[in-house]
């Protein structure tokens, strides 16, 4: 696997490097959202070290070469890069499709790997947003995303990021087809969506993305009646201190959203 020719992370920071044993010491904080187990091999640790520093292409290269647990590092690096740094829509969708294919293989070979299910759902969800939620629902992708997130949470109930994603699933369906059709046809419910957002924030209280997705979900599900709650969540989100490259990208996105408003 050669290193992809990807754009560089635009906010390099020495605090995100985690040399030597620093990565293992900070692992619980860095992986509070995805509950990824700390790797047992140096190669997989190096893949994650590259990921946290923002060298997403290197993380993919090392992770895929290492195989096994390294595939999770490669998939997360690819999905964060595609979500935040890839400007070409076709390339972005292709990356998400590559992730889903790798995750399907992981699910078959290692079905108890919670992140094989979560990263599959994340990538398929972003792919769905790229082609339009309406088209994705017509293709049956909504059910696949929900089932995969539920499997991730069955394997790891404290997976904060899966709770965020499942909250977003309920919110986006209600936003696109309405609460009545969303509930009857897809099982999407406002109360369930908000419950997942609240649980994510309980599990990962330092998370910017938990707050911004919660805020976006409230507006999508409840409209202007929850606008003040959403504004408070965004105000709190931009006060979070990022611990790695992904969290910095989350923070910059939140700041940009605040400036637009």
N, C-alpha and C positions, 0 to 999 in steps of 0.2 A: 504494500500500500504506500503510494507516494503522497507526500504532503500536498493537500489541495492548495491551489493558487487563490487564496482568499484575502480579503481586505484585512488590514491590521486593526486590532483593538485600539480605539482612539483615545483611551484614557489610562495609559500605563501608570502603575503605581507600585512602588517598592513594597508597600504593605500587603500587596496581593501575591507576593512571590512564594512565601512559606517554604524556605529552604530547610534541608535536613529534617530534623524531627518536628519542626514547627507545624508541618501539615497534620501530622498525627495528633499533636497536642490540641490543635484547633478544629479537628475533624467534627466533633459534636456540634459546634456552632455553625460550621460551614455546611453541614449536611442535615441540619434540623428540618429542612423543608422536604428533602427527598428520602431521608432515612437510609441512604446508601451505606452498607457496611464498610468499615475501614479495610482497604485491601491488604492482602498478606504478601504481595510481591512488590518488589521495587519498580518493576516496569509499569504496573497499574498505578502505583502511587505517582510515578512520573507523569503519566497521562493526566491524572487529576491535578497535579501541580501545574501543568501547562494550562489546563482548563481554568483553574482559579486565577491564574495570572493574565488570562485573556488571549493566550496563544491557542486559539480554537483549532486551527489547522494542524498544529503539532499534536494536540490532544487526540484528534481523530487518527492521525498517523500512528502514534504510539499505542493508542487503545486498540485499534484494529489489529495491529501487529501482535500485541500481547494476547488478544483473544480472551475468552472467558469473561471475567469481571471487567476487563478492559473495554469490552463492547459498550457497557453502560457509560463509561467516560466518553467514548467516541460519540455515542448517540446524543448525550446531553450537550457536548461541545458543538455538534453539528446543528442541533435544534436551536440553541441560543444564538449561534452565528446567523443562521437563516432568519430567525425572527427579528433580530436587531440590526444586522450589518449587511445583509445581502439586499442590494437594491433591485436587481433583475428578478422580476416576478417569476419567469420561467425557471431560472436557476433555483430560486427559493422553493418552488413547488417540487422540483426534482430532488432537492435535498430532503425534504419531508418524506417523499416517496421512498428514498433510499433508507431512511430511518425506519419507516414502517416495515419494510422488507426485512431488515436486520432483526427488528423486534419480533416479527412472526417466527423467525428461525429460533430466536432465544426462547420464546414461549414454548416451542415444541421440545427444545433440548433442556430447558431449565424452567419448568412451569411455576416454580415457587419464587422466582425472581420478580419481586414486586415492580421494580422499575422497567422490566421488559414489557409489562402491561401499561405502566404509567407513560413511558416515553412513546409507546405506540399510540396511546390516546392523545397525547399532546401533539405529536406530529400529524396525526390524522385530523385533529381539531384545527390546527393551523392551516393544513391543506384545505380543509373545508371552508375556512374563512377566505382563503385565496380564490377558490372557485365560486364562492357565494354559499351561504348557509342554506338557502332555498334549494340549490342544486344538490348540495351534499345530503340534505334530508331526502330528496327524491331518489338518490342513489343508495339510500339505506345506511349512510355513514354515521348518522346520529346514533343509531342503536349500537353500532360497533364501538363507538367512543364511550358511550355510557357503560356498556358491559365490561369494557377493558378497565375503566376507572373503578368500577365496583369490585372487579377482581383484584386490582392493586390494593384497595382498601380492605378487602377480606384478608389478604396476605399481610398487610401492614396498616392496621387501623390508625396509627399516628402519622400517616403520610400526609403532611400538611399540604403539599403541592397537589396531591390528588384531590384533596377536599376543595382546594381553590378551583381546580379544573372542573369538578363535578358541579360546583356552584355556578360556574360560568356556563356549563352545559344547560342547566335549567334556565338561566337568565337569557341566553341567546335564543333558545327555542321560543320562550314566551315573547321575547322582543319581536321575533319574526312572524309567528303565527297567532299570537294572542294567548292569553291564559286559558281560555276555554278549550280551544283546539289543541293547544300544547299539552294540557292535562289529559284530555280524552284520548288523543292519538299517540302521544309520546311519553306520557307520564311525567311531564315537567310541571313542577309546582313551586310557587314563590316561597312558601315557608321552608320547603326542603332545600331550595337553593340558598336561602339566607342561613340556614342551619349549617351548611357546609362551609360557607364563608366565615361564620363565627368560629367554628371549630378550627379552621386553618389558622386564624389569628391567635387563638388560645395556644395552639401547638408551636407556632413560630412568631412570637410577638415582636421580633426585630425586623420583620419582613416588610419591605416596601410593596412588593407585588401582591401580597395578601391584602393590603389596604386598597390599592388601586383597583384590583379586580373586584373586590367587594363593593367599592364605590360605583364602578361601572355596572355591576350587576344590580345594585339597588335601583339605579336610574332605569335600567332596561326592564326590570320587573315591576317597579312601583311608580315610575315616572316622577313628576315634580313633587309628589308628596314626600319623597325621601331625599330630596335634593340637598337639604341642609346636612343630613347625615353623610351623604356622599362627599360634600365639600369638606367636612371635618376629617373624613378618612384621608382625603388627598392632602390636606394640611399636615396631618400627622405623617403621611407617607414621605414627604420631602424632608422630614426631620430625621429620618433613619440614617444610620451610618453604615455604608457598604463595607462588607468584609471581603469581597472578591469582585472579579470583573463582571459577572452576571448581575450582582446586586448594584454595581455602579451603573450598568445599562438600565436596570429597572428604575433607578433613581433619576437618571437623566430623562427617561421617558415620562416620569411623573412630573418633573420640573417643566418639561416642554408642554405637557397637558395643562398645567397650572398657568403658564404664560399665555397659552392660546385662549384660555377662559378669561 
